[in-house]
Amino acid sequence: MVHTPNPPVQGRLISHFAERPAEDQGSGWSALWDSNESDLWDRGSPSIALVDVVEQQKDVFSPFTPDKRRKRALVPGCGRGYDTVMLALHGFDVYGLDISATGVSEARKYATSEMQSPQGYNFSSGTTTTANIGNVEFIAGDFFSSAWESEALRDGEKFDLVYDYTFLCALHPSVRQKWAERMSDLLHPGGLLVCLEFPMYKDPSLPGPPWGLKGVHWDLLARGGDGICNIAEEEEDDEEAAKLKGQFRRAQYFRPTRSYPSGEGTDLLSIYVRKCWRRA
């Protein structure tokens, strides 16, 4: 019998979702978890670009509000929970959300060990500390449904920080506008949406996941576009930016000095601030 090798990572993901309707993508990710194929996307450690910016910009990423309330953070599509745990180790109360119950179970196992004895990769300096850490919880649920919110938020509460790395690029382009609206719903006015934009090197017209995202975040969040048509690649000047219809203002946009090997040199880190007004 001729041995047929497994398809490459990208090919496997694309073929797995090729015939699956956009509204049924979530079950596709759960199926990959259940068949023990999370290695297709699992990076094995938290995002070093996020670790660096949290530690280098301590005024922006203070885990406490001026009235000393500990800030709440959300990591949707959290997978095994690396970024969720890392943010908790830096003082935030963090909720990891994943559509897969298997994924959430794995994340809880990881957190149980890591919160007690954190590895050096959670800190830019490599020096570990367990002083003043926050809480970490994992929830199985659909990001686009409000059913899970009662497990993380009380009446009227919102998140102060949301981190998206490979969540948007895993979603079918038809739900990108819903992603932006949902992010706005979940964040406090003035809250931060931090995105490690990946993959930036891939043509957005090519099939995914991962789907190419060059210009997509800006179009969705600042322009109020659909993230598909007439995507704006460059930031507008200040006068034009003030007229944009999106529910977010981009406060920072830069190439991180360190990132995962798969995106190093092309990844961009953006920090969006939720505006204090809502578009009708």
Phi, psi and chi 1 to 4 in degrees:
 res  aa     phi    psi   chi1   chi2   chi3   chi4
   1 MET       -  133.9  172.8 -178.3  -85.3      -
   2 VAL   -79.5  127.7  176.4      -      -      -
   3 HIS   -80.8  126.1  173.6   68.4      -      -
   4 THR  -100.5  117.1  -57.4      -      -      -
   5 PRO   -66.5  156.6   24.6  -33.6      -      -
   6 ASN   -61.8  146.3  -69.6  -32.5      -      -
   7 PRO   -65.7  157.0   24.7  -33.3      -      -
   8 PRO   -61.2  160.6   21.8  -32.6      -      -
   9 VAL   -51.8  -53.6  169.5      -      -      -
  10 GLN   -61.9  -42.3 -173.5 -177.7   54.1      -
  11 GLY   -61.8  -39.1      -      -      -      -
  12 ARG   -63.9  -45.1  167.9   61.4  178.9  142.2
  13 LEU   -65.1  -44.9  -73.1  175.3      -      -
  14 ILE   -63.7  -43.8  -69.0  173.5      -      -
  15 SER   -67.2  -33.5   63.4      -      -      -
  16 HIS   -65.2  -34.1  179.5   74.3      -      -
  17 PHE  -103.1   -3.3  -72.6   95.5      -      -
  18 ALA   -57.0  -41.9      -      -      -      -
  19 GLU  -102.2    8.6  -56.2  -60.0  -35.6      -
  20 ARG   -92.8  128.1 -168.2  176.6  -66.3  -90.4
  21 PRO   -59.8  152.4  -19.7   30.7      -      -
  22 ALA   -56.4  -37.7      -      -      -      -
  23 GLU   -75.0   -6.5   63.7  -87.3   13.5      -
  24 ASP  -116.2   21.5 -168.9   33.5      -      -
  25 GLN   -68.1  -35.5  -60.9  -79.9  -62.4      -
  26 GLY   -58.1  -43.2      -      -      -      -
  27 SER   -65.5  -27.3   64.4      -      -      -
  28 GLY   -65.8  -41.0      -      -      -      -
  29 TRP   -67.8  -39.4  -69.6  105.0      -      -
  30 SER   -61.5  -39.7  -67.4      -      -      -
  31 ALA   -62.8  -38.1      -      -      -      -
  32 LEU   -66.6  -38.5  -70.1  172.1      -      -
  33 TRP   -62.2  -45.4  -90.5  108.2      -      -
  34 ASP   -67.5  -26.2  -66.6  -17.2      -      -
  35 SER   -94.7   13.7   59.8      -      -      -
  36 ASN    61.1   43.1 -163.2   30.1      -      -
  37 GLU  -114.3   24.7  -66.0 -178.8   83.7      -
  38 SER   -66.7  -14.0   63.8      -      -      -
  39 ASP   -66.2  -10.8   60.1  -33.9      -      -
  40 LEU   -64.3  -26.1  -68.1  171.8      -      -
  41 TRP  -132.9  -12.7   62.2   84.9      -      -
  42 ASP   -66.2  126.2 -168.1  -60.2      -      -
  43 ARG   -93.4  -15.0  -60.7  -71.9 -169.1 -105.2
  44 GLY    83.2    0.7      -      -      -      -
  45 SER  -166.1  164.1   63.8      -      -      -
  46 PRO   -68.3  163.8   24.1  -33.4      -      -
  47 SER   -68.7  114.6  166.3      -      -      -
  48 ILE   -67.0  -27.7 -167.2   62.3      -      -
  49 ALA   -64.4  -38.6      -      -      -      -
  50 LEU   -71.3  -42.4 -180.0   63.1      -      -
  51 VAL   -55.3  -46.8  175.9      -      -      -
  52 ASP   -62.6  -46.8  -75.1  -11.0      -      -
  53 VAL   -69.8  -34.6   75.4      -      -      -
  54 VAL   -64.1  -40.2  166.5      -      -      -
  55 GLU   -82.1  -30.1  -64.9 -166.7   -1.0      -
  56 GLN   -82.2  -24.2  -68.9  166.7    5.8      -
  57 GLN  -119.8   66.4  -60.3 -169.7   28.8      -
  58 LYS   -68.4  -22.3  -67.0 -176.2  178.7  179.6
  59 ASP   -71.9  -39.8   53.5  -22.0      -      -
  60 VAL   -72.6  -38.3  175.5      -      -      -
  61 PHE  -108.1   35.4  -69.2   94.4      -      -
  62 SER   -62.9  134.9  168.2      -      -      -
  63 PRO   -80.7    4.3   29.2  -34.5      -      -
  64 PHE  -126.5  145.1  -65.9   96.8      -      -
  65 THR   -79.9  167.2   63.5      -      -      -
  66 PRO   -56.0  -28.5  -28.9   37.6      -      -
  67 ASP   -91.0   16.1   62.7   -0.4      -      -
  68 LYS    75.0   14.7  -53.9  -56.5 -179.1 -176.2
  69 ARG   -77.6  136.7  174.4 -179.4   63.2   79.4
  70 ARG   -73.4  131.3 -165.5 -178.5  -67.4  -89.2
  71 LYS   -73.2  149.7  -67.7  179.9 -179.1  176.7
  72 ARG  -102.6  133.2  -69.3  177.2  -68.2  -90.1
  73 ALA  -124.1  152.4      -      -      -      -
  74 LEU  -129.0  136.3  173.0   69.4      -      -
  75 VAL  -121.5   98.1 -179.0      -      -      -
  76 PRO   -77.0  146.8   27.7  -31.8      -      -
  77 GLY    61.9   46.2      -      -      -      -
  78 CYS   -72.7  -15.9   66.3      -      -      -
  79 GLY    59.2 -132.1      -      -      -      -
  80 ARG   -77.5   -2.1 -164.4  162.2  -92.1  106.1
  81 GLY    92.5   17.4      -      -      -      -
  82 TYR   -60.6  -49.2  -55.3  115.6      -      -
  83 ASP   -71.5  -33.6  -63.8  -47.6      -      -
  84 THR   -60.5  -49.4  -47.6      -      -      -
  85 VAL   -65.6  -42.4  167.1      -      -      -
  86 MET   -59.2  -43.0 -175.4  -82.1  -68.4      -
  87 LEU   -66.0  -37.4  -73.9  169.6      -      -
  88 ALA   -64.6  -37.9      -      -      -      -
  89 LEU   -65.9  -19.2  -70.1  169.8      -      -
  90 HIS   -98.9   13.5  -76.4   80.0      -      -
  91 GLY   107.6   -8.6      -      -      -      -
  92 PHE   -83.5  152.6  -65.3   87.8      -      -
  93 ASP   -86.9  115.0  -77.2  -19.8      -      -
  94 VAL  -120.2  139.5 -163.7      -      -      -
  95 TYR  -117.7  124.2  -63.1   84.5      -      -
  96 GLY   -99.5  128.6      -      -      -      -
  97 LEU  -116.4  130.7  177.3   69.2      -      -
  98 ASP  -145.4  144.9 -156.8  -80.0      -      -
  99 ILE   -74.0  -17.4 -160.0  163.0      -      -
 100 SER   -95.4  123.5  166.8      -      -      -
 101 ALA   -64.6  -34.4      -      -      -      -
 102 THR   -64.6  -43.8  -59.4      -      -      -
 103 GLY   -60.9  -42.5      -      -      -      -
 104 VAL   -64.2  -39.2  165.8      -      -      -
 105 SER   -62.0  -42.5  176.6      -      -      -
 106 GLU   -65.5  -38.5  -70.9  -61.4  -48.8      -
 107 ALA   -64.7  -40.7      -      -      -      -
 108 ARG   -64.1  -38.3  -72.7  171.1  177.2  160.3
 109 LYS   -63.8  -45.5  -68.1  176.2 -173.6  176.2
 110 TYR   -60.7  -45.8  171.0   77.1      -      -
 111 ALA   -65.0  -37.8      -      -      -      -
 112 THR   -56.3  -42.3  -63.0      -      -      -
 113 SER   -78.5  -46.1  170.5      -      -      -
 114 GLU   -70.3  -35.2 -162.5   69.1   15.8      -
 115 MET   -69.3  -27.2  -68.2  -66.7  -74.6      -
 116 GLN   -83.1  -35.1  -65.9  177.5   -7.8      -
 117 SER  -142.3   77.7 -177.8      -      -      -
 118 PRO   -67.7  144.7   23.0  -32.1      -      -
 119 GLN   -84.4  158.9  -61.2  177.9   68.1      -
 120 GLY   -62.8  -23.0      -      -      -      -
 121 TYR   -68.2   -7.3   58.8   41.3      -      -
 122 ASN   -79.9   -6.3  -70.1  -71.4      -      -
 123 PHE  -135.5  138.5  -52.9   91.0      -      -
 124 SER   -59.1  -39.2  -70.4      -      -      -
 125 SER   -78.6  -14.3   64.1      -      -      -
 126 GLY    83.4   -4.9      -      -      -      -
 127 THR   -86.7  122.6  -57.8      -      -      -
 128 THR   -88.7  149.6   62.3      -      -      -
 129 THR  -150.5  147.5  177.3      -      -      -
 130 THR  -121.0   20.4   54.8      -      -      -
 131 ALA   -81.0  134.5      -      -      -      -
 132 ASN    58.6   36.1 -158.5   29.1      -      -
 133 ILE   -78.9  156.7   63.5  174.3      -      -
 134 GLY   -92.6 -172.0      -      -      -      -
 135 ASN   -96.1  155.8  -65.5  -44.5      -      -
 136 VAL  -132.6  134.0   60.6      -      -      -
 137 GLU  -137.6  150.3  -65.6 -173.6   31.0      -
 138 PHE  -122.0  139.5  -67.6   95.9      -      -
 139 ILE  -130.0  133.8  -56.9  169.9      -      -
 140 ALA   -90.1  121.0      -      -      -      -
 141 GLY  -177.5  168.1      -      -      -      -
 142 ASP   -92.4  120.1 -178.2   -9.7      -      -
 143 PHE   -50.3  -37.5  173.5   76.1      -      -
 144 PHE   -82.5   -4.1  -64.9  103.6      -      -
 145 SER  -105.0  147.8  168.4      -      -      -
 146 SER   -88.5    0.2   60.8      -      -      -
 147 ALA   -59.8  -32.8      -      -      -      -
 148 TRP   -82.6  -13.9   58.0  -91.2      -      -
 149 GLU   -62.0  -31.9  -69.4 -178.0   36.1      -
 150 SER   -64.0  -19.7   61.2      -      -      -
 151 GLU   -80.7  -13.9  -62.5 -176.6   54.7      -
 152 ALA  -120.8  -27.8      -      -      -      -
 153 LEU  -130.3  141.2  -58.5  169.8      -      -
 154 ARG   -88.9  174.9  -67.0 -175.5  -69.0  -86.7
 155 ASP   -52.3  125.8  -69.0  -17.3      -      -
 156 GLY    82.4   -8.2      -      -      -      -
 157 GLU   -77.2  154.4  -72.2 -176.9  -25.5      -
 158 LYS  -136.7  174.2  -59.5  -73.2 -176.6 -179.8
 159 PHE   -89.2  151.7  -69.0  101.3      -      -
 160 ASP   -92.7  -23.6  -56.1  -78.8      -      -
 161 LEU  -149.4  135.4  170.6   68.7      -      -
 162 VAL  -128.4  137.6  178.7      -      -      -
 163 TYR  -117.9  129.3  178.9   60.5      -      -
 164 ASP  -124.7  119.8 -175.3  -52.7      -      -
 165 TYR  -110.9  -77.0  168.2   40.2      -      -
 166 THR  -108.4   32.7   52.2      -      -      -
 167 PHE   -87.7  -53.7 -175.3   56.0      -      -
 168 LEU   -61.5  -40.4  178.7   58.4      -      -
 169 CYS   -68.8  -14.5   75.4      -      -      -
 170 ALA   -89.2  -11.9      -      -      -      -
 171 LEU   -90.7  144.7  -61.2  174.7      -      -
 172 HIS   -61.6  138.2 -168.3  -83.7      -      -
 173 PRO   -54.4  -25.7  -28.4   35.8      -      -
 174 SER   -66.2  -17.2   63.8      -      -      -
 175 VAL  -107.3   11.3  -59.4      -      -      -
 176 ARG   -62.4  -41.3  -74.2  175.1  178.9  168.9
 177 GLN   -64.0  -38.2 -154.2  163.3   21.7      -
 178 LYS   -64.5  -35.9  -72.7  178.5   61.1  179.0
 179 TRP   -59.6  -47.2  169.4   90.5      -      -
 180 ALA   -64.6  -41.9      -      -      -      -
 181 GLU   -64.8  -38.7  -67.7  167.9   -4.5      -
 182 ARG   -68.1  -39.8 -171.1   76.9  173.3  114.8
 183 MET   -60.4  -41.2  -72.0  -63.7 -174.5      -
 184 SER   -64.3  -40.1 -179.1      -      -      -
 185 ASP   -63.6  -35.0  -72.5  -20.3      -      -
 186 LEU   -85.7  -18.0  -70.6  168.5      -      -
 187 LEU  -100.0  144.2  -83.4  162.3      -      -
 188 HIS   -60.1  148.9  -81.3  -61.1      -      -
 189 PRO   -55.3  130.5  -27.0   36.1      -      -
 190 GLY    88.4   -7.3      -      -      -      -
 191 GLY   -70.7  159.9      -      -      -      -
 192 LEU  -105.8  133.1  -58.4 -178.4      -      -
 193 LEU  -111.0  112.7  170.9   56.3      -      -
 194 VAL  -104.4  126.0 -178.9      -      -      -
 195 CYS  -125.1  124.7  -56.8      -      -      -
 196 LEU   -91.8  102.4 -174.7   57.8      -      -
 197 GLU   -77.2  115.2  -59.2 -175.4   13.8      -
 198 PHE  -154.4  140.6  166.7   91.7      -      -
 199 PRO   -89.2  133.4   29.7  -31.1      -      -
 200 MET   -91.5  -16.7  -61.6  -65.2  -80.4      -
 201 TYR   -86.7  -11.1   53.9   79.6      -      -
 202 LYS   -93.5  135.3 -175.6  175.4  179.7  179.5
 203 ASP   -59.1  121.9 -174.7  -23.9      -      -
 204 PRO   -59.7  -17.9  -24.9   35.6      -      -
 205 SER   -83.2  -12.4   67.2      -      -      -
 206 LEU   -78.0  152.3  -66.8  176.7      -      -
 207 PRO   -68.7  155.6   26.3  -34.8      -      -
 208 GLY  -135.8 -169.0      -      -      -      -
 209 PRO   -81.8  158.6   29.5  -33.7      -      -
 210 PRO   -74.6  145.3   29.4  -34.7      -      -
 211 TRP   -90.2  138.7  -60.1   87.1      -      -
 212 GLY   -64.1  140.5      -      -      -      -
 213 LEU  -124.0   17.6  -65.5 -179.9      -      -
 214 LYS   -61.1  117.9 -170.2  173.0 -176.6  179.7
 215 GLY    82.5   -6.7      -      -      -      -
 216 VAL   -71.7  -46.1  171.0      -      -      -
 217 HIS   -59.2  -46.8  -66.5   80.3      -      -
 218 TRP   -60.3  -44.6  170.0 -106.9      -      -
 219 ASP   -63.1  -44.2 -174.8   62.0      -      -
 220 LEU   -69.4  -47.8  -73.1  168.5      -      -
 221 LEU   -89.3  -38.7  -60.7  169.4      -      -
 222 ALA   -95.9  -41.7      -      -      -      -
 223 ARG   -84.1  -21.6  -71.7  169.7   55.4   93.3
 224 GLY    74.1   26.3      -      -      -      -
 225 GLY   -84.5 -170.3      -      -      -      -
 226 ASP   -98.8   -0.5   61.8    6.5      -      -
 227 GLY    73.4   12.3      -      -      -      -
 228 ILE  -127.3  -51.0  -58.1  172.8      -      -
 229 CYS   -99.9  139.9  -58.4      -      -      -
 230 ASN    52.2   46.0  -60.1  -44.0      -      -
 231 ILE   -65.6  129.6  -67.6  173.3      -      -
 232 ALA   -85.6  125.1      -      -      -      -
 233 GLU   -88.5  -34.7 -165.2  172.8  -52.7      -
 234 GLU  -110.4  151.7  -60.0  -64.6  -27.6      -
 235 GLU   -69.1  138.4 -175.3  172.2    7.8      -
 236 GLU   -74.5  165.3  -51.8  -70.7  -16.5      -
 237 ASP   -72.2  169.4   60.2   35.8      -      -
 238 ASP   -58.1  -40.2  -69.4  -15.5      -      -
 239 GLU   -64.0  -43.5 -177.9  177.9   -8.8      -
 240 GLU   -72.6  -36.5  -70.3  -58.8  -47.8      -
 241 ALA   -60.3  -33.8      -      -      -      -
 242 ALA   -64.4  -21.5      -      -      -      -
 243 LYS   -93.5   -5.6  -58.6  174.8 -176.3  176.9
 244 LEU   -66.4  149.9  -63.9  177.5      -      -
 245 LYS   -94.7   -5.0  -62.6  179.1  179.7  179.4
 246 GLY   -67.1  164.9      -      -      -      -
 247 GLN   -92.7    7.5  -62.6  179.7   23.1      -
 248 PHE  -132.9  152.5  -71.7   84.4      -      -
 249 ARG  -114.3  128.6  172.2 -179.1   60.2   84.3
 250 ARG   -80.8  117.5 -167.7  166.9   70.3 -172.5
 251 ALA   -93.5  -31.9      -      -      -      -
 252 GLN  -144.7  148.7  -63.9 -173.0   44.7      -
 253 TYR  -156.4  113.0 -167.6   47.1      -      -
 254 PHE  -157.3  163.4   60.3   91.7      -      -
 255 ARG   -89.8  117.5 -165.4  176.4  -52.2  -77.4
 256 PRO   -66.3  146.5   23.8  -32.7      -      -
 257 THR   -70.4  -25.0   56.0      -      -      -
 258 ARG  -132.8  143.8  -59.3 -166.5  -64.0  169.6
 259 SER  -157.6 -177.9 -166.3      -      -      -
 260 TYR   -64.4  149.1  -69.7  116.6      -      -
 261 PRO   -54.7  -33.2  -28.3   36.3      -      -
 262 SER   -66.1  -21.7   58.6      -      -      -
 263 GLY  -127.2    2.5      -      -      -      -
 264 GLU   -62.0  129.4 -165.9  163.4   25.8      -
 265 GLY    94.8  -18.9      -      -      -      -
 266 THR  -121.2  -26.4   60.7      -      -      -
 267 ASP   -57.5  146.2  -74.8   -8.1      -      -
 268 LEU  -127.9  141.4  -70.4  165.0      -      -
 269 LEU  -107.2  125.0 -165.8  143.6      -      -
 270 SER  -120.6  144.0   55.5      -      -      -
 271 ILE  -123.0  115.2  -59.8  176.7      -      -
 272 TYR  -107.0  141.7  -75.7   87.8      -      -
 273 VAL  -107.6  127.9  179.4      -      -      -
 274 ARG   -67.4  121.9  161.3   77.6  154.6   78.1
 275 LYS   -65.6  159.5  -68.5  179.3  179.6  177.3
 276 CYS   -86.4    0.3  -65.3      -      -      -
 277 TRP  -120.2  158.4   53.9  -93.0      -      -
 278 ARG  -114.7  136.7  -63.9  -64.1  -58.0  -87.1
 279 ARG   -71.6  137.0 -174.7  175.0   59.9 -177.8
 280 ALA   -69.3      -      -      -      -      -
